[in-house]
Structures are given as structure tokens and as C-alpha cells.
Amino acid sequence: MAEEEPTSDVVRRDRFSGGPARGFLSSMADDERIFAADLATDRAHVVMLAEQGIVDDEEATAILSALDGVERAGFDALPDGEDVHAAIETAVIDRVGDVGGKMHTARSRNDEVATCIRYRLREDVLDAIEATLGLRKSLAEVAAEHTETVMPGYTHLQPAQPTTVGHYLLSYEQAVARDTGRLFDAYARVNRSPLGAAAFAGTPFDVDRERTAELLGFDGLVANSMDAVSTRDFLVEVVAALANLATTVSGLAEDLVVFSNKGLVELSDDYSSTSSIMPQKKNPDTLELVRATAGDAAAGLNGLLTTLKGLPRAYNRDLQNATPHAWETVDAVSEAVAVAAGAVGTATWDDDALAEEAGEGFSTATGVADLLAMAGVPFRKAHELVAEASEKGTDYDALDAAAEEVLDSPLSAYVEREAVEDALDPAASAASRDSAGGPAPESVAAGLTAVEETAAADEAALADARESLAEAADLLSTEVSSRA
């Protein structure tokens, strides 16, 4: 069918297509991201309309052919429009005439927009999940190399107790694993179809909402038609999960910046930079930007919640400004997580510096107190004894003198000198802490086994989700091709 001259925006027509506010209303600058999503949504809707006898087969074929042409021409070839949805519809009508207007039968831009956002966002969430799996793998691999590498552990940034690099890194792996879980949970609620809700009050046409959901790979429906077009809680859930993830990774970045400052770890040149004026410097710039991403993510969440706060049912144009918060956050956080994974995987831990620092600040004091408690001394008395000794020294003699003062007995009355000397050694102290999840090598090894199992399950779940979407895309393509 011959193409006709371009028309005005088919939604607003001449009356509402001009004026100083047209640019302000437009979302075209941000809509390239959902161009493919809109085409898929249009195709699924047209296939369903034909199957239900709402449009005839010849009309459906013409519309689907026009959509193919729009796709081949690309986003940049779209006519001017208020948004990508209206621009695509205008382009279809430009190609096949008035019959193209039947594409919008039994739907509204309200359910169309909500469907496109969910269609694209679910891919972004899966990409974010993949980024977390990459970071977890990096953390676990380095942890496995350092199950016996003693390092200082801190609370309040003060030397606290010796631990190991493996134990430390697995603490972040577990945190990121929970972030992975939150993203999977969010994905399940993103992947529901609002299509068929129309403006908010449903439609008198005999539509099959389950069919369009199937063709688009959604796991089910957002059932209530008013809720389907109104809600953006799925955006909030995704951005909140991403903000939490960014906060987790920001803590890791901060630790590595501090450890780098102390000379305990050296970042690869690939994740560092130098000063523009001081050539001797090696700065952890990438990790500083990873750290800053948490602030951007928190701002995105706050902006999104503020936009949504107090909106009346059903659809309001404020929602147009809500979605960019999600796009910006998922892009920034996914990139930051990937950078953090690379920085962790390529960093070099200084075993000697770590071992030396591990004993600073009498960090083995708790181990001595535990040893005395195991020998029958009430823990609070043992705590008092070690505290008294710490004011005079951190060796056996200081502890023995404190025992005379606090317990009226020499230290040897409770524990052997050799046992005390072991407790004072940072490496031995860490190795003695073999409770579940502790820093002892066997405890870390058990943790690594659990990590492998959990990560494998998450990788399988990710693969299943991607396969499900790919199968739906193939199904839609087959149905469209059968009408060519």
C-alpha cells in the first residue's frame, strides 16, 4: 500500500498539536529506550485483536507490515510526536492510512505505556541481577585465595579483632546475595501485564488479556484495570532494591579506599588514576565514583517517591516524570557493580602489611578474655583483667600482672603460658574462631561451598527468566510472521 503524506499527531490532532507547551509535554527525548518495547506491545495487541475477531485478518496484516517498516526505519525516523507511542501510531497511519488507526482499538496509551515500561524494565532488572552475580563471583574467587590471609578487623574504624581476607570478602558476598534476592523479588512483580486495562475502566471489546500477556512473556496480569494503569509501585520496588545494592557496594568501595590508604591493598592501574599535577599519586578514583553512586540511587528513590506521593487514581501525567528515575538508577548502579567486581578481582592484598596491622591496638584482647572464660573465669572478670593489662602492655607479662591485681592469682593458675601466647597471635586467634560463619579457614571453606550452591541457583534462575522471555519473543514473531 502506498505511503501517504505525514499527518499531524494522531492523538492530539491539529487542535492540540501546537503551542508553547508541546515541547514541555513531550517525552520523546527519553522514549528511545522503549521503542522496541512499544513495537512488541503493538504487535501482540494486533495479533490478539485479530484472533478475537475485533479486526479482520487483512487489517491486521497491513498494520503488522507497517510496524515492520517503522522498525526498519528506526526511532530517528519517527515523525514528531508527544511520545513514542503516538509517533509510532502516526507512522503506521502514514504508511497504511486510516486502517492503521485500528491498532489502538480496545486500549489506551495508559495501559500501553505501563506495559512498555514493564517490558523494558524487566530486561534491565535481569541485567542488574547479572551484575550482582559477577560481583559475587569475584568476591568468592578472591576469598578462596585468602582463607588464611590474616587481616585487621575494625569496628568504629578502630582495630578490633583479627580476621581473614576471605572472611571479610564473604561478608560482602552474602550482602550482595541478598541484593540479588531483592531484585529477583522485584522482577516477579514487574513481570505482570497491564495491557487490556485501557484508560482505567476496562473495555467493552472482547479482549484476551491473558493472550497478550503470553505473547509478551509476562507471567500474569495486573488484574484490576484501575490499578494496572495507576500503579508504579514496581518502579519503587526496583529502585529501592537498587539503592540498597548501591549502598552495599558503596561500603565495599569505602573499605577498599581506606585499605588502599593504609597500604593493605593495591588496586590495579585499570581501576585507578593519577593526579593531573602530582605524578607520584595513584588514586582509587573508580571506587570513589562507585561510592558516590549510592547517593545518586538514593536521590532517584526519593525523587520517585516524591513524584508518586499523593497522586489520585487513576492516570496522571506526573507519572511521565517518574520513569526516568528508574532508568537512570538501574543504569548507574549496574555499571557501578560491574566496576566494583573488576576492582575486587584485580586488587593485590599485601600479606605482610595485613599481618602486621592485624595485631595493632591489642586486637587479640578478646581472644585472651575468651580463653580465660573457657577456663572458668567469669567473662566480665576476664574482660576487666584484659582491660587492665591493655593500659600497661599487650604481652604475657602485662596480662600476668593484671591477673594478680584482678584475680589475686597468677595467670598460670588458669591457663598455660603457651595457650596465652597462641591467643595473642593474630593468625592463631583468627583460626580459633571456627564457629559457623567465623574466620577460621574451615569455616570460610564451608561458607564458600554454600556460596557456590546459592550462586549456581541464582544463575539458573536468571537463565530461566531470560529463556522465558526469549521463548515469548519467538512466539510473538511466529504469530506475526503467520499473518504476513
C-alpha positions as CSV (number, residue, x, y, z in Angstrom):
1,M,0.0,0.0,0.0
2,A,1.4,3.4,-1.0
3,E,2.5,5.7,1.8
4,E,0.5,8.8,2.4
5,E,1.7,12.3,3.4
6,P,2.6,12.5,7.1
7,T,-0.3,13.5,9.3
8,S,-0.3,15.5,12.5
9,D,0.0,13.7,15.8
10,V,-2.9,11.2,15.6
11,V,-3.6,11.6,19.3
12,R,-3.7,15.4,19.7
13,R,-4.6,16.3,16.0
14,D,-4.3,19.9,14.9
15,R,-6.1,21.5,17.9
16,F,-3.7,20.2,20.5
17,S,-0.5,19.7,18.4
18,G,0.9,23.2,18.6
19,G,1.5,25.9,21.2
20,P,4.3,26.7,23.7
21,A,3.7,23.7,26.0
22,R,4.1,21.0,23.3
23,G,7.8,20.5,24.0
24,F,7.2,20.5,27.7
25,L,4.6,17.7,27.4
26,S,6.8,15.6,25.1
27,S,8.7,12.6,26.4
28,M,10.3,11.7,23.1
29,A,13.8,12.6,24.3
30,D,13.6,9.7,26.8
31,D,11.5,7.3,24.8
32,E,14.1,5.7,22.5
33,R,14.7,3.3,25.4
34,I,11.2,1.8,25.0
35,F,10.9,1.9,21.2
36,A,11.4,-1.9,20.8
37,A,9.0,-2.4,23.7
38,D,6.3,-0.4,22.1
39,L,6.6,-2.3,18.8
40,A,6.3,-5.6,20.6
41,T,3.3,-4.4,22.6
42,D,1.7,-3.1,19.4
43,R,2.3,-6.4,17.6
44,A,0.9,-8.5,20.5
45,H,-2.1,-6.3,20.7
46,V,-2.9,-6.5,17.0
47,V,-2.4,-10.3,16.9
48,M,-4.9,-10.6,19.8
49,L,-7.4,-8.2,18.1
50,A,-7.3,-10.4,15.0
51,E,-7.6,-13.7,17.0
52,Q,-10.6,-12.2,18.8
53,G,-12.2,-11.0,15.5
54,I,-12.1,-7.4,16.6
55,V,-10.1,-6.5,13.5
56,D,-10.1,-8.7,10.4
57,D,-7.0,-10.6,9.2
58,E,-6.3,-8.3,6.2
59,E,-6.3,-5.2,8.5
60,A,-4.1,-7.0,11.0
61,T,-1.6,-7.9,8.2
62,A,-1.5,-4.3,7.0
63,I,-0.8,-2.9,10.5
64,L,1.8,-5.5,11.2
65,S,3.5,-4.8,7.9
66,A,3.6,-1.1,8.7
67,L,5.1,-1.9,12.1
68,D,7.9,-3.8,10.4
69,G,8.5,-0.7,8.3
70,V,8.6,1.5,11.3
71,E,11.1,-0.8,13.0
72,R,13.3,-0.9,9.9
73,A,13.3,2.9,9.6
74,G,14.3,3.2,13.3
75,F,13.5,5.5,16.1
76,D,15.1,8.5,14.5
77,A,12.8,8.3,11.5
78,L,9.6,8.7,13.6
79,P,7.5,11.7,13.0
80,D,7.3,14.4,15.6
81,G,5.1,13.3,18.4
82,E,4.3,13.8,22.0
83,D,5.8,10.5,22.8
84,V,7.0,7.3,21.1
85,H,3.6,5.7,21.3
86,A,1.8,8.4,19.4
87,A,4.7,8.7,17.0
88,I,4.6,5.0,16.1
89,E,0.9,5.1,15.7
90,T,1.2,8.2,13.5
91,A,3.9,6.4,11.4
92,V,1.7,3.4,10.9
93,I,-1.2,5.5,9.7
94,D,1.2,7.4,7.4
95,R,2.0,4.0,5.8
96,V,-1.4,2.3,5.6
97,G,-4.0,5.0,6.0
98,D,-6.9,5.0,8.3
99,V,-6.8,1.3,8.9
100,G,-3.7,1.9,10.9
101,G,-5.9,3.7,13.5
102,K,-7.5,0.3,14.3
103,M,-4.3,-0.7,16.0
104,H,-5.4,1.4,19.0
105,T,-8.7,-0.4,19.3
106,A,-9.5,-1.6,22.9
107,R,-6.6,0.0,24.5
108,S,-5.4,3.4,25.8
109,R,-2.0,5.0,26.0
110,N,-2.3,4.5,29.7
111,D,-2.2,0.7,29.6
112,E,0.2,0.8,26.6
113,V,2.7,3.0,28.4
114,A,2.6,0.9,31.6
115,T,3.1,-2.3,29.5
116,C,6.1,-0.8,27.6
117,I,7.8,0.3,30.9
118,R,7.4,-3.1,32.4
119,Y,8.5,-4.9,29.2
120,R,11.8,-2.9,29.1
121,L,12.4,-2.7,32.8
122,R,12.4,-6.4,33.3
123,E,15.4,-6.7,31.0
124,D,17.2,-4.0,32.9
125,V,16.5,-5.8,36.2
126,L,17.9,-9.1,34.8
127,D,21.0,-7.2,33.7
128,A,21.3,-5.8,37.2
129,I,21.0,-9.3,38.6
130,E,23.7,-10.5,36.3
131,A,26.0,-7.7,37.5
132,T,25.4,-8.8,41.1
133,L,26.3,-12.4,40.1
134,G,29.5,-11.1,38.6
135,L,30.5,-9.2,41.8
136,R,29.6,-12.2,43.9
137,K,31.8,-14.4,41.8
138,S,34.7,-12.0,42.0
139,L,34.3,-11.8,45.8
140,A,34.2,-15.5,46.2
141,E,37.2,-16.2,44.0
142,V,39.4,-13.8,45.8
143,A,38.1,-15.1,49.2
144,A,39.1,-18.6,48.2
145,E,42.6,-17.4,47.6
146,H,42.8,-15.8,51.0
147,T,41.2,-18.2,53.5
148,E,44.3,-18.0,55.7
149,T,45.4,-14.4,55.0
150,V,45.1,-12.6,58.3
151,M,44.0,-9.0,58.3
152,P,42.8,-6.5,60.9
153,G,39.1,-6.3,61.6
154,Y,37.6,-3.0,62.6
155,T,34.6,-1.6,64.4
156,H,34.2,2.2,64.5
157,L,37.3,2.2,62.3
158,Q,39.3,1.2,65.3
159,P,41.3,-2.1,65.4
160,A,39.0,-4.7,66.9
161,Q,39.8,-8.3,66.2
162,P,41.9,-10.2,63.7
163,T,40.0,-11.9,60.8
164,T,41.0,-13.0,57.3
165,V,40.6,-11.5,53.9
166,G,38.5,-14.5,52.9
167,H,36.1,-13.9,55.8
168,Y,35.9,-10.2,55.1
169,L,35.1,-10.7,51.4
170,L,32.5,-13.3,52.1
171,S,30.7,-10.8,54.3
172,Y,30.1,-8.7,51.2
173,E,29.2,-11.7,49.1
174,Q,26.4,-12.5,51.5
175,A,25.2,-8.9,51.5
176,V,25.2,-8.8,47.7
177,A,23.4,-12.1,47.5
178,R,20.6,-10.6,49.5
179,D,20.5,-7.7,47.0
180,T,20.3,-10.3,44.2
181,G,17.3,-11.8,46.0
182,R,15.6,-8.5,46.3
183,L,16.0,-7.9,42.6
184,F,14.5,-11.3,41.8
185,D,11.6,-10.5,44.1
186,A,11.1,-7.1,42.3
187,Y,11.3,-8.8,38.9
188,A,8.4,-11.1,39.8
189,R,6.2,-8.1,40.3
190,V,7.5,-6.1,37.3
191,N,6.7,-9.0,35.0
192,R,2.9,-8.7,35.1
193,S,0.9,-7.3,32.2
194,P,-1.4,-4.2,32.5
195,L,-2.3,-4.4,28.8
196,G,-6.0,-4.5,28.2
197,A,-6.9,-2.3,31.1
198,A,-7.4,0.6,28.6
199,A,-7.7,4.1,30.2
200,F,-8.5,2.6,33.6
201,A,-12.1,1.3,33.3
202,G,-11.5,-1.7,31.1
203,T,-13.1,-2.0,27.6
204,P,-16.3,-3.3,26.1
205,F,-14.4,-5.2,23.5
206,D,-13.9,-9.0,23.9
207,V,-10.2,-8.7,24.5
208,D,-8.0,-11.6,25.7
209,R,-5.6,-10.1,28.3
210,E,-4.0,-13.4,29.1
211,R,-3.1,-13.9,25.4
212,T,-1.3,-10.6,25.1
213,A,0.5,-11.4,28.4
214,E,1.6,-14.7,27.0
215,L,2.8,-13.1,23.7
216,L,4.9,-10.6,25.6
217,G,6.3,-13.0,28.1
218,F,4.6,-11.7,31.2
219,D,3.9,-14.2,34.0
220,G,0.4,-12.9,34.6
221,L,-1.8,-9.9,34.8
222,V,-2.1,-6.8,36.9
223,A,-5.8,-7.8,37.3
224,N,-7.7,-4.7,38.4
225,S,-7.8,-2.3,35.4
226,M,-7.6,0.9,37.5
227,D,-4.6,-0.5,39.5
228,A,-3.0,-1.7,36.2
229,V,-2.6,1.8,34.8
230,S,-2.2,3.7,38.0
231,T,0.5,1.9,39.9
232,R,4.2,2.5,39.7
233,D,5.0,0.6,42.8
234,F,7.0,-1.8,40.7
235,L,9.3,1.2,39.9
236,V,9.6,1.9,43.6
237,E,10.5,-1.7,44.4
238,V,13.1,-1.9,41.7
239,V,14.7,1.5,42.6
240,A,14.6,0.7,46.3
241,A,16.4,-2.7,45.7
242,L,19.0,-0.9,43.5
243,A,19.5,1.8,46.1
244,N,20.1,-0.9,48.7
245,L,22.5,-2.7,46.3
246,A,24.3,0.6,45.7
247,T,24.6,1.2,49.5
248,T,26.1,-2.3,49.9
249,V,28.7,-1.7,47.2
250,S,29.4,1.8,48.4
251,G,30.5,0.2,51.7
252,L,32.8,-2.2,49.9
253,A,34.3,0.7,47.9
254,E,34.8,2.8,51.0
255,D,36.6,-0.1,52.7
256,L,38.9,-0.6,49.7
257,V,39.7,3.1,49.6
258,V,40.6,3.1,53.3
259,F,42.6,-0.1,53.0
260,S,44.4,1.3,50.0
261,N,45.3,4.4,52.1
262,K,46.7,2.1,54.8
263,G,48.8,0.2,52.3
264,L,47.0,-3.1,52.9
265,V,45.7,-3.5,49.3
266,E,46.8,-2.1,46.0
267,L,44.2,-1.5,43.3
268,S,45.0,-2.4,39.7
269,D,46.1,0.5,37.4
270,D,42.9,-0.3,35.4
271,Y,40.8,0.9,38.4
272,S,43.0,3.8,39.5
273,S,44.2,7.1,38.1
274,T,46.8,9.7,38.8
275,S,46.9,13.3,39.7
276,S,47.0,16.0,37.0
277,I,49.8,17.7,38.8
278,M,51.3,15.2,41.3
279,P,52.7,12.4,39.1
280,Q,53.6,10.1,42.1
281,K,50.0,9.6,43.1
282,K,47.8,6.6,42.5
283,N,44.2,7.4,43.3
284,P,41.2,5.0,43.8
285,D,39.0,7.2,41.6
286,T,36.8,4.4,40.2
287,L,35.9,3.2,43.7
288,E,35.2,6.8,44.8
289,L,32.6,7.0,41.9
290,V,31.2,3.7,42.9
291,R,30.8,5.1,46.4
292,A,29.0,8.2,45.0
293,T,26.5,6.1,43.1
294,A,24.8,5.2,46.3
295,G,23.9,8.9,46.7
296,D,22.5,9.1,43.2
297,A,20.4,6.0,43.7
298,A,19.0,7.3,47.0
299,A,18.2,10.5,45.2
300,G,16.4,8.6,42.5
301,L,14.4,6.7,45.0
302,N,13.5,9.9,46.9
303,G,12.6,11.7,43.6
304,L,10.4,8.8,42.5
305,L,8.5,8.5,45.8
306,T,8.0,12.3,45.9
307,T,6.6,12.3,42.4
308,L,4.2,9.4,43.3
309,K,3.2,10.8,46.7
310,G,-0.5,11.8,46.8
311,L,-1.4,11.1,43.2
312,P,-5.1,10.5,42.8
313,R,-6.3,7.5,40.9
314,A,-6.1,6.7,38.0
315,Y,-3.6,8.0,35.5
316,N,-1.9,11.4,35.9
317,R,0.8,12.9,33.7
318,D,3.1,13.2,36.7
319,L,3.9,9.5,36.0
320,Q,5.8,10.5,32.9
321,N,8.4,12.0,35.2
322,A,8.6,9.0,37.4
323,T,10.0,6.5,35.0
324,P,13.4,8.3,34.2
325,H,14.3,7.8,37.9
326,A,14.2,4.1,37.3
327,W,16.2,4.2,34.0
328,E,18.9,6.4,35.5
329,T,19.2,4.4,38.6
330,V,19.4,0.9,37.0
331,D,22.0,2.1,34.5
332,A,24.2,3.8,37.1
333,V,24.0,1.0,39.7
334,S,24.6,-1.8,37.3
335,E,27.7,-0.1,35.9
336,A,29.0,0.6,39.4
337,V,28.5,-3.0,40.5
338,A,30.4,-4.2,37.4
339,V,33.3,-1.8,38.1
340,A,33.4,-2.9,41.8
341,A,33.7,-6.5,40.6
342,G,36.6,-5.7,38.4
343,A,38.3,-3.7,41.2
344,V,38.0,-6.6,43.7
345,G,39.1,-9.2,41.2
346,T,42.3,-7.4,40.2
347,A,43.4,-5.9,43.6
348,T,46.6,-7.2,45.3
349,W,46.4,-7.8,49.0
350,D,49.8,-7.3,50.9
351,D,50.1,-10.3,53.2
352,D,52.9,-8.9,55.3
353,A,51.3,-5.5,55.8
354,L,48.0,-7.1,56.7
355,A,49.6,-9.5,59.2
356,E,51.5,-6.7,60.8
357,E,48.4,-4.5,61.1
358,A,46.3,-7.3,62.3
359,G,47.9,-7.2,65.8
360,E,47.7,-3.4,66.2
361,G,45.7,-1.9,69.0
362,F,45.8,-5.2,71.1
363,S,43.3,-6.7,68.7
364,T,43.7,-10.1,70.2
365,A,42.5,-8.9,73.7
366,T,39.1,-10.6,73.2
367,G,40.8,-13.9,72.4
368,V,42.6,-13.8,75.7
369,A,39.4,-12.9,77.6
370,D,37.6,-15.9,75.8
371,L,40.5,-18.2,76.8
372,L,40.1,-17.2,80.5
373,A,36.3,-17.6,80.3
374,M,36.8,-21.1,78.9
375,A,39.0,-21.8,82.0
376,G,36.1,-20.9,84.3
377,V,36.8,-17.2,84.9
378,P,33.5,-15.2,84.6
379,F,33.7,-13.3,81.3
380,R,33.2,-9.9,82.9
381,K,36.2,-10.6,85.2
382,A,38.3,-11.8,82.2
383,H,37.2,-8.6,80.4
384,E,38.3,-6.5,83.4
385,L,41.6,-8.3,83.5
386,V,42.5,-7.8,79.9
387,A,41.4,-4.1,80.0
388,E,43.7,-3.6,83.0
389,A,46.6,-5.2,81.1
390,S,46.0,-3.1,78.0
391,E,46.9,0.0,79.9
392,K,50.4,-1.4,80.6
393,G,51.2,-3.6,77.6
394,T,50.0,-6.3,75.3
395,D,52.3,-9.2,76.2
396,Y,52.1,-12.1,78.6
397,D,53.8,-10.2,81.4
398,A,51.3,-7.4,81.3
399,L,48.5,-9.9,81.4
400,D,50.1,-11.8,84.3
401,A,50.5,-8.7,86.3
402,A,46.8,-7.8,85.7
403,A,45.8,-11.3,86.8
404,E,47.5,-10.7,90.2
405,E,45.5,-7.5,90.6
406,V,42.1,-8.6,89.4
407,L,42.1,-12.3,90.3
408,D,44.7,-12.4,93.1
409,S,46.4,-15.2,91.3
410,P,49.0,-15.6,88.6
411,L,47.7,-16.1,85.1
412,S,49.2,-19.7,85.1
413,A,46.7,-20.7,87.7
414,Y,44.0,-20.6,85.0
415,V,45.7,-21.1,81.6
416,E,49.1,-22.3,80.4
417,R,51.5,-19.7,79.0
418,E,51.6,-21.4,75.6
419,A,47.9,-21.1,75.2
420,V,48.0,-17.4,76.1
421,E,50.8,-16.8,73.6
422,D,48.7,-18.5,70.9
423,A,45.7,-16.3,71.8
424,L,48.0,-13.3,71.4
425,D,49.0,-14.3,67.9
426,P,46.6,-12.8,65.3
427,A,46.7,-15.7,62.9
428,A,46.1,-18.2,65.7
429,S,43.4,-16.0,67.1
430,A,41.5,-15.9,63.8
431,A,42.0,-19.7,63.2
432,S,40.5,-20.4,66.6
433,R,37.2,-18.8,65.7
434,D,35.7,-21.7,64.0
435,S,32.0,-21.2,64.8
436,A,29.7,-21.2,61.8
437,G,30.4,-18.1,59.7
438,G,33.6,-17.3,61.5
439,P,37.0,-16.5,60.1
440,A,38.7,-19.9,60.7
441,P,39.8,-21.4,57.4
442,E,37.4,-24.4,57.7
443,S,34.5,-22.0,58.5
444,V,35.4,-19.9,55.5
445,A,35.7,-23.0,53.3
446,A,32.2,-24.1,54.4
447,G,31.0,-20.6,53.6
448,L,32.5,-20.8,50.1
449,T,30.7,-24.1,49.5
450,A,27.4,-22.5,50.4
451,V,28.2,-19.5,48.2
452,E,28.8,-21.8,45.2
453,E,25.4,-23.5,45.7
454,T,23.5,-20.3,46.2
455,A,25.2,-18.6,43.2
456,A,24.5,-21.6,41.0
457,A,20.8,-21.5,41.9
458,D,20.6,-17.8,41.2
459,E,22.4,-18.2,37.8
460,A,19.9,-20.9,36.9
461,A,17.0,-18.7,37.8
462,L,18.4,-15.9,35.7
463,A,18.9,-18.2,32.8
464,D,15.3,-19.5,33.1
465,A,14.0,-15.9,33.2
466,R,15.9,-15.0,30.1
467,E,14.9,-18.2,28.3
468,S,11.2,-17.5,29.2
469,L,11.4,-14.0,27.6
470,A,13.2,-15.4,24.5
471,E,10.5,-18.0,24.1
472,A,7.8,-15.4,24.3
473,A,9.6,-13.3,21.7
474,D,9.9,-16.3,19.4
475,L,6.2,-17.0,19.9
476,L,5.2,-13.4,19.0
477,S,7.5,-13.4,16.0
478,T,5.9,-16.7,14.8
479,E,2.4,-15.3,15.2
480,V,3.3,-12.1,13.4
481,S,5.0,-14.0,10.6
482,S,2.0,-16.2,10.1
483,R,0.0,-13.1,9.2
484,A,2.4,-11.7,6.7
